[in-house]
Amino acid sequence: YNFSNIDPNAFNGAGSNSKTINIYSNLTNADQETFKFYFDNPDKVQFHPYEQWNPSLLNLPALPSLL
């Protein structure tokens, strides 16, 4: 799996952070359910198709691979 395209803002803050975490991946639905629990607020994690990642919208490069 390619985890390169995780919104960099996902890692700003912790605990009571209410920011939505956008993850662009090719994970299966079952793997998405598992992966979102790596974050403090799993209910804020939203998955999007990997192909929708557009780093130009954030003016930031994609993060290096986490795995």
N, C-alpha and C positions, 0 to 999 in steps of 0.2 A: 504494500500500500504506500501511497505517496502522501505524506503529511506536510509537505512543504508549505501549503497554502493555508495557514491559519492566520486569521486576523491578528496582527501584532498587538492590537489593543486588548486582546483577550488576556494578556499577561500583566496589564496595568492594574495594580490593586489586588486585594484579596479579601476574604471574609465577607463583609457586607456589600461587596461590589455588586451593583445591580445592572452592570453593563451587559448587553447581549454579546455572546461570544459566537462569532460567525466562523464556521469551519467549512472550507471548500475541499471536498475529498471524494474519492471513489469508494468509500466504505459501504459495505452492505448495511441494511437497516439494523440487523442484529449487532454488528460491530459498532454502529453509531451509539446504540444504547449502552454498550460497555464503555466506549471511549469517553462519553460525556461525563462519566462519573470521576474522571481524572480532575475535573474542575470543581471549585468550591460550590458553585451554583449550577448543578446539572440542568435545572429547568430553564436556564438562560442560554443554553447551548443550542444553536441552530445550525443545521447542516445544509449545504448547498452543493450542487453538482460541481465537480472539480473544474469543468470547462468554463464555469461562470466567473472564475477568479479573474479580476482585472486590477492589477496592482497600480495602474495609472490613476484609478479613482482615488486611491489613498496617497498617491505620490510617494509610495514606499515600495521597495523590492520585496519579493516573496522571501519568507524566512528560510534559512537553510533547513535541510531535512532534520527532523527530530529523532529519527530512528536510523 
